Amino acid sequence: MKTLTISSRVLMVLVGIIAVAFGAFYLIGYDNPYEENPSFNAPKLTNVILIISYLLIIGTILLTVFSLVMAFRNRNKSAAVVNNVPAARIAYIVSGSVVLLLVLTFLFGSSAPMTINGKQYAQTLWLKTADMFIFTALAMLVAAIAAVAYSSLNKR
């Protein structure tokens, strides 16, 4: 089978599993009241959604690591420069910049406790991790907007 066929079938299977899981989540026991506070819902299939999410995250990380290992193993030095553009150098700079940005936003992220649903949440690791992803995404959005603006101004 071709790679495109395999990836499209895997995508369709994953979309099907996710659609069925979320449909069941909302249709089976979604309106269960939470025991400690009946004003909140405690859906019966919350664990199913969490397990699917964890499996997808773990699978994505494993597939990313596998792809990186295979790309480094099978890379060709002749592809380092394409049409006089240093493609390999650009790829290394972008990858390193993203890693550096993730580290910096984690280090400078806030660990101040938050009140969520009336309870204090003070786990430093997860507070800093949430800030890391939020600020990294914002920085990358700003960089993308700046690149588009720079590109459109230089075409004139």
DSSP file with accessible surface (Angstrom, degrees, kcal/mol):
  #  RESIDUE AA STRUCTURE BP1 BP2  ACC     N-H-->O    O-->H-N    N-H-->O    O-->H-N    TCO  KAPPA ALPHA  PHI   PSI    X-CA   Y-CA   Z-CA
    1    1 A M              0   0  160      0, 0.0     2,-0.1     0, 0.0     0, 0.0   0.000 360.0 360.0 360.0 149.6    0.0    0.0    0.0
    2    2 A K     >  -     0   0  166      1,-0.1     4,-2.2     4,-0.0     5,-0.2  -0.390 360.0-116.3 -76.5 156.5    1.1    3.5   -0.6
    3    3 A T  H  > S+     0   0  118      1,-0.2     4,-2.8     2,-0.2     5,-0.2   0.886 115.6  55.2 -60.4 -39.4    1.9    5.8    2.3
    4    4 A L  H  > S+     0   0  134      1,-0.2     4,-2.4     2,-0.2    -1,-0.2   0.909 107.9  48.9 -62.7 -39.8   -1.0    8.1    1.4
    5    5 A T  H  > S+     0   0   48      2,-0.2     4,-2.2     1,-0.2    -1,-0.2   0.926 112.6  47.6 -65.8 -44.0   -3.5    5.2    1.6
    6    6 A I  H  X S+     0   0   81     -4,-2.2     4,-2.6     1,-0.2     5,-0.2   0.947 113.7  46.5 -63.2 -48.0   -2.1    4.0    4.9
    7    7 A S  H  X S+     0   0   62     -4,-2.8     4,-2.5     1,-0.2    -1,-0.2   0.892 112.2  50.1 -66.0 -36.7   -2.2    7.5    6.5
    8    8 A S  H  X S+     0   0   52     -4,-2.4     4,-2.3    -5,-0.2    -1,-0.2   0.901 111.9  48.2 -69.6 -35.5   -5.7    8.2    5.2
    9    9 A R  H  X S+     0   0  148     -4,-2.2     4,-2.4    -5,-0.2    -2,-0.2   0.919 111.7  49.2 -68.4 -41.4   -7.0    4.9    6.6
   10   10 A V  H  X S+     0   0   77     -4,-2.6     4,-2.6     2,-0.2     5,-0.2   0.928 111.4  50.5 -62.3 -42.6   -5.4    5.5    9.9
   11   11 A L  H  X S+     0   0   95     -4,-2.5     4,-2.8    -5,-0.2     5,-0.2   0.930 110.6  48.3 -59.9 -46.0   -6.9    9.0   10.0
   12   12 A M  H  X S+     0   0  123     -4,-2.3     4,-2.4     2,-0.2    -1,-0.2   0.898 111.7  49.6 -64.5 -39.6  -10.4    7.7    9.2
   13   13 A V  H  X S+     0   0   90     -4,-2.4     4,-2.7     2,-0.2    -1,-0.2   0.940 113.1  46.8 -63.9 -45.6  -10.1    5.0   11.9
   14   14 A L  H  X S+     0   0   67     -4,-2.6     4,-2.6     2,-0.2     5,-0.2   0.916 112.1  49.6 -63.3 -43.1   -9.0    7.6   14.5
   15   15 A V  H  X S+     0   0   78     -4,-2.8     4,-2.8    -5,-0.2    -1,-0.2   0.919 112.0  49.8 -62.1 -41.0  -11.7   10.0   13.5
   16   16 A G  H  X S+     0   0   34     -4,-2.4     4,-2.5    -5,-0.2     5,-0.2   0.933 111.7  46.9 -62.7 -46.4  -14.3    7.2   13.8
   17   17 A I  H  X S+     0   0   86     -4,-2.7     4,-2.6     1,-0.2    -2,-0.2   0.933 114.9  46.7 -61.4 -44.5  -13.1    6.1   17.2
   18   18 A I  H  X S+     0   0   55     -4,-2.6     4,-2.8    -5,-0.2     5,-0.3   0.920 112.2  50.1 -65.7 -42.4  -13.0    9.7   18.5
   19   19 A A  H  X S+     0   0   61     -4,-2.8     4,-2.5    -5,-0.2     5,-0.2   0.933 113.1  45.9 -62.9 -43.8  -16.5   10.5   17.1
   20   20 A V  H  X S+     0   0  110     -4,-2.5     4,-2.8    -5,-0.2     5,-0.2   0.932 113.6  49.7 -64.9 -43.4  -18.0    7.3   18.7
   21   21 A A  H  X S+     0   0   11     -4,-2.6     4,-2.4    -5,-0.2    -2,-0.2   0.933 114.3  43.3 -63.1 -44.9  -16.3    8.1   22.0
   22   22 A F  H  X S+     0   0   86     -4,-2.8     4,-2.0     2,-0.2    -1,-0.2   0.881 113.1  52.5 -71.3 -35.2  -17.5   11.7   22.1
   23   23 A G  H  X S+     0   0   30     -4,-2.5     4,-1.8    -5,-0.3    -2,-0.2   0.943 112.9  44.4 -61.6 -46.3  -21.0   10.7   21.0
   24   24 A A  H  X S+     0   0   27     -4,-2.8     4,-2.6     1,-0.2    -2,-0.2   0.893 108.7  58.9 -64.6 -37.4  -21.2    8.1   23.7
   25   25 A F  H  < S+     0   0   25     -4,-2.4    20,-0.3    -5,-0.2    -1,-0.2   0.916 114.1  35.9 -58.0 -44.0  -19.7   10.6   26.2
   26   26 A Y  H  < S+     0   0  129     -4,-2.0     4,-0.3     1,-0.2    -1,-0.2   0.734 122.8  43.8 -83.8 -22.3  -22.6   13.0   25.6
   27   27 A L  H  < S+     0   0  149     -4,-1.8     2,-0.7    -5,-0.2    -2,-0.2   0.722 104.8  62.0 -96.9 -22.4  -25.4   10.5   25.2
   28   28 A I  S  < S-     0   0   93     -4,-2.6    17,-0.5    -5,-0.2    16,-0.4  -0.882 126.6 -32.6-112.2 104.8  -24.6    8.0   28.0
   29   29 A G  S >  S+     0   0   23     -2,-0.7    15,-1.1    14,-0.1     3,-1.0   0.768  82.5 142.3  65.6  30.6  -24.9    9.4   31.5
   30   30 A Y  T 3   +     0   0   78     -4,-0.3    12,-0.2     1,-0.2    -1,-0.1   0.847  67.4  56.5 -70.6 -31.4  -23.7   12.9   30.7
   31   31 A D  T 3  S+     0   0  127     10,-0.1    -1,-0.2    -5,-0.1    -2,-0.1   0.161  71.5 136.9 -91.6  21.8  -26.1   14.5   33.2
   32   32 A N    <   -     0   0   56     -3,-1.0    10,-3.2     1,-0.1     2,-0.2  -0.502  56.0-124.2 -65.8 127.9  -25.0   12.6   36.3
   33   33 A P  B     -A   41   0A  84      0, 0.0     2,-0.3     0, 0.0     8,-0.2  -0.499  24.1-110.5 -74.2 144.0  -24.7   15.1   39.2
   34   34 A Y        -     0   0   91      6,-2.7     6,-0.2     3,-0.6     3,-0.1  -0.553  22.9-134.5 -72.1 134.5  -21.4   15.2   40.9
   35   35 A E  S    S+     0   0  192     -2,-0.3    -1,-0.1     1,-0.2     7,-0.0   0.890 101.2  43.5 -62.1 -42.7  -21.6   13.7   44.4
   36   36 A E  S    S+     0   0  136      1,-0.3    -1,-0.2     2,-0.1    -2,-0.0   0.795 133.1  15.8 -76.3 -28.7  -19.8   16.5   46.3
   37   37 A N    >   -     0   0   64     -3,-0.1     3,-2.3     3,-0.1    -3,-0.6  -0.789  65.2-162.7-147.0  99.1  -21.5   19.4   44.5
   38   38 A P  T 3  S+     0   0   97      0, 0.0    -4,-0.1     0, 0.0    -3,-0.1   0.622  84.5  75.0 -62.9 -10.3  -24.7   18.5   42.5
   39   39 A S  T 3  S+     0   0   94     -6,-0.1     2,-0.3     2,-0.1     0, 0.0   0.641  91.5  68.6 -77.1  -9.9  -24.5   21.7   40.5
   40   40 A F  S <  S-     0   0   75     -3,-2.3    -6,-2.7    -6,-0.2     2,-0.3  -0.775  84.1-121.8-104.4 153.7  -21.6   20.1   38.5
   41   41 A N  B     -A   33   0A  76     -2,-0.3   -10,-0.1    -8,-0.2   -11,-0.1  -0.644  15.2-167.1 -88.9 151.5  -21.9   17.2   36.1
   42   42 A A        -     0   0   34    -10,-3.2   -11,-0.1    -2,-0.3   -10,-0.1  -0.699  18.4-154.6-134.0  78.0  -19.9   14.0   36.5
   43   43 A P    >   -     0   0   23      0, 0.0     3,-1.0     0, 0.0   -13,-0.2  -0.229  14.4-132.8 -56.9 144.4  -20.3   12.2   33.1
   44   44 A K  T 3  S+     0   0  137    -15,-1.1     3,-0.4   -16,-0.4     4,-0.1   0.819 100.9  50.1 -68.1 -32.4  -19.9    8.4   33.3
   45   45 A L  T 3> S+     0   0   42    -17,-0.5     4,-1.7   -20,-0.3    -1,-0.2   0.118  70.7 112.8-100.2  24.3  -17.5    8.1   30.4
   46   46 A T  H <> S+     0   0   52     -3,-1.0     4,-2.4     1,-0.2    -1,-0.2   0.908  77.0  55.0 -60.4 -40.4  -15.0   10.7   31.4
   47   47 A N  H  > S+     0   0  115     -3,-0.4     4,-2.7     1,-0.2    -1,-0.2   0.859 103.6  55.1 -63.4 -34.5  -12.4    8.1   31.9
   48   48 A V  H  > S+     0   0   64     -3,-0.2     4,-2.5     2,-0.2    -1,-0.2   0.938 109.4  46.7 -63.2 -45.3  -12.9    6.8   28.3
   49   49 A I  H  X S+     0   0   23     -4,-1.7     4,-2.5     1,-0.2    -2,-0.2   0.917 113.2  49.4 -63.2 -41.8  -12.2   10.3   26.9
   50   50 A L  H  X S+     0   0   70     -4,-2.4     4,-2.8     2,-0.2    -2,-0.2   0.921 110.9  49.2 -64.3 -42.0   -9.1   10.7   29.2
   51   51 A I  H  X S+     0   0   97     -4,-2.7     4,-2.8     2,-0.2     5,-0.2   0.932 111.7  48.6 -64.3 -44.1   -7.7    7.3   28.1
   52   52 A I  H  X S+     0   0   34     -4,-2.5     4,-2.5     1,-0.2    -1,-0.2   0.927 112.4  49.5 -61.3 -43.0   -8.2    8.0   24.4
   53   53 A S  H  X S+     0   0   46     -4,-2.5     4,-2.4    -5,-0.2    -2,-0.2   0.934 112.1  47.3 -61.9 -45.8   -6.5   11.4   24.9
   54   54 A Y  H  X S+     0   0  138     -4,-2.8     4,-2.9     1,-0.2     5,-0.3   0.916 112.0  50.1 -62.5 -43.5   -3.6    9.9   26.8
   55   55 A L  H  X S+     0   0  115     -4,-2.8     4,-2.8     1,-0.2    -1,-0.2   0.906 111.4  48.7 -62.8 -40.0   -3.2    7.2   24.1
   56   56 A L  H  X S+     0   0   59     -4,-2.5     4,-2.4    -5,-0.2    -2,-0.2   0.910 113.1  47.1 -66.4 -40.7   -3.2    9.8   21.3
   57   57 A I  H  X S+     0   0   96     -4,-2.4     4,-2.5     2,-0.2    -2,-0.2   0.946 114.9  45.3 -66.0 -46.8   -0.7   11.9   23.1
   58   58 A I  H  X S+     0   0   94     -4,-2.9     4,-2.7     1,-0.2     5,-0.2   0.930 114.3  49.4 -63.2 -43.4    1.6    8.9   23.8
   59   59 A G  H  X S+     0   0   37     -4,-2.8     4,-2.7    -5,-0.3    -1,-0.2   0.905 110.8  50.4 -62.3 -39.6    1.2    7.6   20.3
   60   60 A T  H  X S+     0   0   84     -4,-2.4     4,-2.4     2,-0.2    -2,-0.2   0.921 111.5  47.4 -64.8 -43.5    2.0   11.1   18.8
   61   61 A I  H  X S+     0   0   99     -4,-2.5     4,-2.5     2,-0.2     5,-0.2   0.941 114.0  47.2 -64.1 -45.2    5.1   11.4   20.9
   62   62 A L  H  X S+     0   0  117     -4,-2.7     4,-2.7     1,-0.2    -2,-0.2   0.922 113.5  47.9 -62.9 -42.8    6.3    7.9   20.0
   63   63 A L  H  X S+     0   0  111     -4,-2.7     4,-2.7    -5,-0.2    -1,-0.2   0.887 111.2  51.5 -66.7 -36.1    5.6    8.5   16.3
   64   64 A T  H  X S+     0   0   74     -4,-2.4     4,-2.5    -5,-0.2    -2,-0.2   0.935 111.9  45.7 -64.5 -46.7    7.4   11.9   16.4
   65   65 A V  H  X S+     0   0   83     -4,-2.5     4,-2.6     2,-0.2     5,-0.2   0.935 113.9  49.4 -62.9 -44.1   10.5   10.3   18.0
   66   66 A F  H  X S+     0   0  123     -4,-2.7     4,-2.6     1,-0.2    -2,-0.2   0.925 111.5  49.1 -60.3 -43.9   10.4    7.4   15.5
   67   67 A S  H  X S+     0   0   64     -4,-2.7     4,-2.5     1,-0.2    -1,-0.2   0.894 111.1  49.4 -64.3 -40.6   10.1    9.8   12.6
   68   68 A L  H  X S+     0   0   96     -4,-2.5     4,-2.5     2,-0.2     5,-0.2   0.925 111.6  48.6 -64.0 -43.8   13.0   12.0   13.8
   69   69 A V  H  X S+     0   0   66     -4,-2.6     4,-2.3     1,-0.2    -2,-0.2   0.938 114.2  45.8 -61.9 -45.2   15.2    8.9   14.3
   70   70 A M  H  X S+     0   0   57     -4,-2.6     4,-2.3    -5,-0.2    -1,-0.2   0.891 111.7  52.1 -66.9 -37.2   14.4    7.6   10.8
   71   71 A A  H  X S+     0   0   59     -4,-2.5     4,-0.5    -5,-0.2    -1,-0.2   0.919 112.8  44.4 -65.8 -41.7   14.9   11.1    9.2
   72   72 A F  H  < S+     0   0  104     -4,-2.5     3,-0.5     1,-0.2    -2,-0.2   0.877 114.7  49.8 -69.6 -35.3   18.3   11.5   10.8
   73   73 A R  H  < S+     0   0  182     -4,-2.3    -2,-0.2    -5,-0.2    -1,-0.2   0.872 119.8  35.2 -69.4 -37.2   19.2    7.9    9.8
   74   74 A N  H  < S+     0   0  115     -4,-2.3    -1,-0.2    -5,-0.2    -2,-0.2   0.267  86.8 130.3-102.4   9.3   18.1    8.3    6.2
   75   75 A R     <  -     0   0  120     -4,-0.5     2,-0.5    -3,-0.5    -3,-0.1  -0.307  47.5-142.5 -68.9 153.1   19.1   11.9    5.6
   76   76 A N    >   -     0   0  106      1,-0.1     3,-1.6    -2,-0.0     4,-0.1  -0.947   7.5-143.9-118.0 128.9   21.1   12.7    2.5
   77   77 A K  G >  S+     0   0  151     -2,-0.5     3,-1.6     1,-0.3     4,-0.3   0.770  97.6  68.1 -65.0 -23.1   23.8   15.4    2.7
   78   78 A S  G >  S+     0   0   86      1,-0.3     3,-0.6     2,-0.1    -1,-0.3   0.732  92.0  61.0 -70.6 -18.1   23.0   16.6   -0.8
   79   79 A A  G <  S+     0   0   56     -3,-1.6    -1,-0.3     1,-0.2    -2,-0.2   0.407  77.1  92.2 -86.7   4.1   19.6   17.8    0.5
   80   80 A A  G <  S+     0   0   34     -3,-1.6     8,-1.9     1,-0.2     9,-0.5   0.852  94.0  34.7 -66.4 -32.4   21.3   20.3    2.8
   81   81 A V  S <  S-     0   0   83     -3,-0.6     2,-0.5    -4,-0.3    -1,-0.2  -0.984  71.6-177.2-126.5 120.6   21.2   23.0    0.2
   82   82 A V  B >  S-B   85   0B  69      3,-2.6     3,-1.5    -2,-0.5    -3,-0.1  -0.977  75.1 -16.7-120.8 120.1   18.2   23.1   -2.2
   83   83 A N  T 3  S-     0   0  150     -2,-0.5    -1,-0.2     1,-0.3     0, 0.0   0.904 127.8 -54.9  52.8  44.8   18.2   25.8   -5.0
   84   84 A N  T 3  S+     0   0  156      1,-0.2    -1,-0.3    -3,-0.1    -3,-0.0   0.701 113.6 123.0  61.9  20.3   21.0   27.7   -3.1
   85   85 A V  B <   -B   82   0B  72     -3,-1.5    -3,-2.6     5,-0.0     2,-2.4  -0.962  68.1-129.9-109.7 124.2   18.8   27.8    0.0
   86   86 A P     >  +     0   0   47      0, 0.0     4,-2.4     0, 0.0    -5,-0.2  -0.415  38.3 169.2 -74.2  78.7   20.4   26.2    3.1
   87   87 A A  H  > S+     0   0   39     -2,-2.4     4,-2.5    -7,-0.2    -6,-0.2   0.890  71.8  49.4 -62.4 -43.0   17.4   24.0    4.0
   88   88 A A  H  > S+     0   0   32     -8,-1.9     4,-2.6    -3,-0.2    -1,-0.2   0.931 111.6  49.0 -64.5 -43.1   19.2   21.9    6.6
   89   89 A R  H  > S+     0   0  168     -9,-0.5     4,-2.5     1,-0.2    -2,-0.2   0.916 111.7  49.2 -63.3 -41.7   20.5   25.0    8.4
   90   90 A I  H  X S+     0   0   83     -4,-2.4     4,-2.7     1,-0.2     5,-0.2   0.924 110.7  50.4 -62.8 -43.5   17.1   26.6    8.4
   91   91 A A  H  X S+     0   0   53     -4,-2.5     4,-2.5    -5,-0.2     5,-0.2   0.919 112.0  47.3 -61.8 -42.8   15.5   23.4    9.8
   92   92 A Y  H  X S+     0   0  116     -4,-2.6     4,-2.6     2,-0.2     5,-0.2   0.908 112.8  48.8 -65.5 -40.9   18.1   23.2   12.6
   93   93 A I  H  X S+     0   0   99     -4,-2.5     4,-2.5    -5,-0.2    -2,-0.2   0.931 113.4  46.3 -65.5 -43.5   17.7   26.9   13.5
   94   94 A V  H  X S+     0   0   83     -4,-2.7     4,-2.3     2,-0.2    -2,-0.2   0.941 114.7  47.1 -65.0 -45.9   13.8   26.6   13.5
   95   95 A S  H  X S+     0   0   71     -4,-2.5     4,-2.3    -5,-0.2    -2,-0.2   0.935 114.2  46.8 -61.6 -46.8   13.9   23.4   15.6
   96   96 A G  H  X S+     0   0   41     -4,-2.6     4,-2.8    -5,-0.2    -1,-0.2   0.890 111.0  52.8 -63.0 -37.9   16.4   24.8   18.1
   97   97 A S  H  X S+     0   0   63     -4,-2.5     4,-2.8    -5,-0.2    -1,-0.2   0.900 109.0  49.1 -65.4 -39.6   14.5   28.1   18.4
   98   98 A V  H  X S+     0   0   48     -4,-2.3     4,-2.7     2,-0.2    -2,-0.2   0.933 112.9  47.1 -65.8 -44.1   11.3   26.2   19.2
   99   99 A V  H  X S+     0   0   89     -4,-2.3     4,-2.5     2,-0.2    -2,-0.2   0.937 113.9  48.0 -62.2 -45.0   13.0   24.1   21.8
  100  100 A L  H  X S+     0   0  104     -4,-2.8     4,-2.9     1,-0.2     5,-0.2   0.917 111.4  50.7 -61.2 -42.2   14.7   27.3   23.3
  101  101 A L  H  X S+     0   0   48     -4,-2.8     4,-2.7     2,-0.2     5,-0.2   0.912 109.9  50.2 -62.9 -41.8   11.3   29.1   23.3
  102  102 A L  H  X S+     0   0   49     -4,-2.7     4,-1.8     2,-0.2    -2,-0.2   0.928 112.7  46.6 -61.8 -43.9    9.7   26.1   25.1
  103  103 A V  H  X S+     0   0   72     -4,-2.5     4,-2.7     2,-0.2    -2,-0.2   0.942 114.3  46.9 -64.4 -46.1   12.4   26.1   27.7
  104  104 A L  H  X S+     0   0   71     -4,-2.9     4,-2.6     1,-0.2    -2,-0.2   0.921 112.4  48.5 -64.5 -43.4   12.3   29.9   28.3
  105  105 A T  H  X S+     0   0   19     -4,-2.7     4,-0.6    -5,-0.2    -1,-0.2   0.841 112.2  50.7 -68.8 -28.2    8.5   30.1   28.5
  106  106 A F  H >< S+     0   0   58     -4,-1.8     3,-0.6    -5,-0.2    -2,-0.2   0.940 112.0  46.5 -69.0 -45.7    8.6   27.2   31.0
  107  107 A L  H 3< S+     0   0  103     -4,-2.7    -2,-0.2     1,-0.2    -1,-0.2   0.881 119.4  39.6 -64.4 -38.1   11.3   28.9   33.1
  108  108 A F  H 3< S+     0   0  170     -4,-2.6    -1,-0.2    -5,-0.2    -2,-0.2   0.453  91.4 117.0 -92.3   0.6    9.5   32.3   33.1
  109  109 A G  S << S-     0   0    5     -3,-0.6     2,-0.2    -4,-0.6    19,-0.2  -0.314  71.7-103.8 -66.8 152.7    6.0   30.8   33.4
  110  110 A S        -     0   0   61     17,-0.2    21,-0.2     1,-0.1    -1,-0.1  -0.488  27.1-174.2 -79.3 143.2    4.0   31.6   36.5
  111  111 A S        +     0   0   53     -2,-0.2    -1,-0.1    16,-0.1    16,-0.1   0.101  38.4 137.0-118.5  20.1    3.5   29.1   39.3
  112  112 A A        -     0   0   55      1,-0.1    -2,-0.0    15,-0.1     9,-0.0  -0.446  62.6-104.4 -68.0 134.4    1.1   31.3   41.3
  113  113 A P        -     0   0   72      0, 0.0     2,-0.3     0, 0.0     9,-0.2  -0.229  35.8-152.1 -60.4 149.2   -1.8   29.2   42.7
  114  114 A M  E     -C  121   0C  98      7,-2.5     7,-3.6    -3,-0.1     2,-0.7  -0.921  13.5-128.5-122.0 151.2   -5.2   29.5   40.9
  115  115 A T  E     +C  120   0C  96     -2,-0.3     2,-0.5     5,-0.2     5,-0.2  -0.888  31.8 178.1 -99.6 116.9   -8.7   29.0   42.2
  116  116 A I  E >   -C  119   0C  81      3,-3.1     3,-1.8    -2,-0.7    -2,-0.0  -0.985  68.9 -14.4-124.7 122.6  -10.6   26.6   39.9
  117  117 A N  T 3  S-     0   0  123     -2,-0.5    -1,-0.1     1,-0.3     3,-0.1   0.863 129.6 -53.9  53.5  37.4  -14.2   25.5   40.7
  118  118 A G  T 3  S+     0   0   70      1,-0.2     2,-0.4    -3,-0.1    -1,-0.3   0.497 119.1 104.3  81.9   2.6  -13.8   27.0   44.2
  119  119 A K  E <  S-C  116   0C 129     -3,-1.8    -3,-3.1     2,-0.0     2,-0.3  -0.913  74.3-112.0-120.8 147.8  -10.6   24.9   45.0
  120  120 A Q  E     -C  115   0C 124     -2,-0.4     2,-0.5    -5,-0.2    -5,-0.2  -0.579  26.2-163.9 -77.3 130.4   -7.0   26.0   45.2
  121  121 A Y  E     +C  114   0C  82     -7,-3.6    -7,-2.5    -2,-0.3    -1,-0.0  -0.965  22.5 155.8-117.3 116.3   -4.8   24.6   42.4
  122  122 A A        +     0   0   57     -2,-0.5     2,-1.0    -9,-0.2     3,-0.1   0.077  13.9 138.3-134.3  27.6   -1.1   24.9   43.2
  123  123 A Q     >  -     0   0  107      1,-0.2     4,-2.3     2,-0.1     5,-0.2  -0.645  38.0-159.0 -79.5 107.7    0.9   22.2   41.4
  124  124 A T  H  > S+     0   0   74     -2,-1.0     4,-2.7     1,-0.2     5,-0.3   0.874  83.9  54.7 -56.5 -46.0    3.9   24.1   40.1
  125  125 A L  H  > S+     0   0   96      1,-0.2     4,-2.3     2,-0.2    -1,-0.2   0.937 113.2  40.9 -57.6 -47.4    4.9   21.8   37.3
  126  126 A W  H  > S+     0   0  143      2,-0.2     4,-2.4     1,-0.2    -1,-0.2   0.845 113.5  53.0 -76.0 -31.0    1.4   21.9   35.6
  127  127 A L  H  X S+     0   0   13     -4,-2.3     4,-2.1     2,-0.2   -17,-0.2   0.941 113.9  43.0 -65.1 -44.9    0.9   25.6   36.1
  128  128 A K  H  X S+     0   0   37     -4,-2.7     4,-2.4    -5,-0.2    -2,-0.2   0.883 113.2  53.0 -68.8 -35.3    4.3   26.3   34.5
  129  129 A T  H  X S+     0   0   22     -4,-2.3     4,-2.3    -5,-0.3     5,-0.2   0.921 108.6  49.3 -66.0 -42.9    3.6   23.8   31.8
  130  130 A A  H  X S+     0   0   49     -4,-2.4     4,-2.4     1,-0.2    -2,-0.2   0.936 112.7  47.6 -61.5 -45.1    0.3   25.4   30.9
  131  131 A D  H  X S+     0   0   36     -4,-2.1     4,-2.9   -21,-0.2     5,-0.4   0.894 108.4  56.7 -61.3 -39.4    2.0   28.8   30.8
  132  132 A M  H  X S+     0   0   25     -4,-2.4     4,-2.3     1,-0.2     5,-0.2   0.949 110.9  41.6 -58.4 -49.5    4.7   27.3   28.6
  133  133 A F  H  X S+     0   0  123     -4,-2.3     4,-2.3     2,-0.2    -1,-0.2   0.901 116.2  49.0 -68.3 -39.2    2.3   26.1   26.0
  134  134 A I  H  X S+     0   0   92     -4,-2.4     4,-2.4    -5,-0.2    -2,-0.2   0.961 116.1  41.1 -64.5 -50.7    0.1   29.2   26.0
  135  135 A F  H  X S+     0   0   98     -4,-2.9     4,-2.6     2,-0.2    -2,-0.2   0.861 114.4  52.3 -70.1 -33.5    3.0   31.7   25.7
  136  136 A T  H  X S+     0   0    8     -4,-2.3     4,-2.6    -5,-0.4    -1,-0.2   0.935 110.8  48.0 -65.6 -43.8    4.9   29.5   23.1
  137  137 A A  H  X S+     0   0   50     -4,-2.3     4,-2.3    -5,-0.2    -2,-0.2   0.923 113.1  48.2 -62.8 -42.0    1.7   29.4   21.0
  138  138 A L  H  X S+     0   0   90     -4,-2.4     4,-2.5     2,-0.2    -2,-0.2   0.926 111.7  49.2 -63.9 -43.7    1.3   33.2   21.3
  139  139 A A  H  X S+     0   0   39     -4,-2.6     4,-2.5     1,-0.2    -2,-0.2   0.909 112.0  48.8 -63.4 -39.6    4.9   33.8   20.5
  140  140 A M  H  X S+     0   0   90     -4,-2.6     4,-2.4     2,-0.2    -1,-0.2   0.877 110.2  51.3 -70.1 -34.6    4.7   31.6   17.4
  141  141 A L  H  X S+     0   0  106     -4,-2.3     4,-2.5     2,-0.2    -2,-0.2   0.924 111.0  48.0 -64.5 -43.4    1.5   33.3   16.3
  142  142 A V  H  X S+     0   0   98     -4,-2.5     4,-2.7     2,-0.2    -2,-0.2   0.923 112.0  49.9 -63.4 -41.6    3.1   36.7   16.6
  143  143 A A  H  X S+     0   0   61     -4,-2.5     4,-2.4     1,-0.2    -2,-0.2   0.906 111.0  49.4 -64.4 -39.2    6.2   35.4   14.6
  144  144 A A  H  X S+     0   0   54     -4,-2.4     4,-2.4     2,-0.2    -2,-0.2   0.922 111.8  47.9 -66.2 -42.3    3.9   34.0   11.9
  145  145 A I  H  X S+     0   0  118     -4,-2.5     4,-2.6     1,-0.2    -2,-0.2   0.923 112.4  49.6 -64.1 -41.5    2.0   37.3   11.6
  146  146 A A  H  X S+     0   0   56     -4,-2.7     4,-2.8     1,-0.2     5,-0.2   0.907 110.6  50.2 -64.7 -39.7    5.3   39.2   11.5
  147  147 A A  H  X S+     0   0   61     -4,-2.4     4,-2.6     2,-0.2    -2,-0.2   0.914 111.8  47.3 -65.6 -41.1    6.6   36.9    8.8
  148  148 A V  H  X S+     0   0  102     -4,-2.4     4,-2.6     2,-0.2     5,-0.2   0.926 113.9  47.7 -65.7 -43.0    3.5   37.3    6.7
  149  149 A A  H  X S+     0   0   45     -4,-2.6     4,-2.1     2,-0.2    -2,-0.2   0.934 113.5  47.5 -63.2 -44.4    3.6   41.1    7.1
  150  150 A Y  H  X S+     0   0  163     -4,-2.8     4,-1.8     1,-0.2    -2,-0.2   0.927 113.2  49.1 -62.4 -42.4    7.3   41.2    6.2
  151  151 A S  H  X S+     0   0   58     -4,-2.6     4,-0.7    -5,-0.2    -2,-0.2   0.910 111.8  47.4 -64.7 -43.8    6.7   39.0    3.2
  152  152 A S  H  < S+     0   0   56     -4,-2.6     3,-0.4     1,-0.2     4,-0.3   0.848 111.7  50.9 -70.1 -30.7    3.8   41.1    1.9
  153  153 A L  H >< S+     0   0  111     -4,-2.1     3,-0.6    -5,-0.2    -1,-0.2   0.824 108.0  52.8 -73.7 -31.5    5.7   44.4    2.4
  154  154 A N  H 3< S+     0   0   96     -4,-1.8    -1,-0.2     1,-0.2    -2,-0.2   0.589  94.8  69.8 -82.8  -8.5    8.7   43.1    0.5
  155  155 A K  T 3<        0   0  173     -4,-0.7    -1,-0.2    -3,-0.4    -2,-0.1   0.675 360.0 360.0 -78.0 -18.5    6.7   42.0   -2.6
  156  156 A R    <         0   0  241     -3,-0.6    -3,-0.0    -4,-0.3    -4,-0.0  -0.157 360.0 360.0 -81.9 360.0    6.0   45.6   -3.5
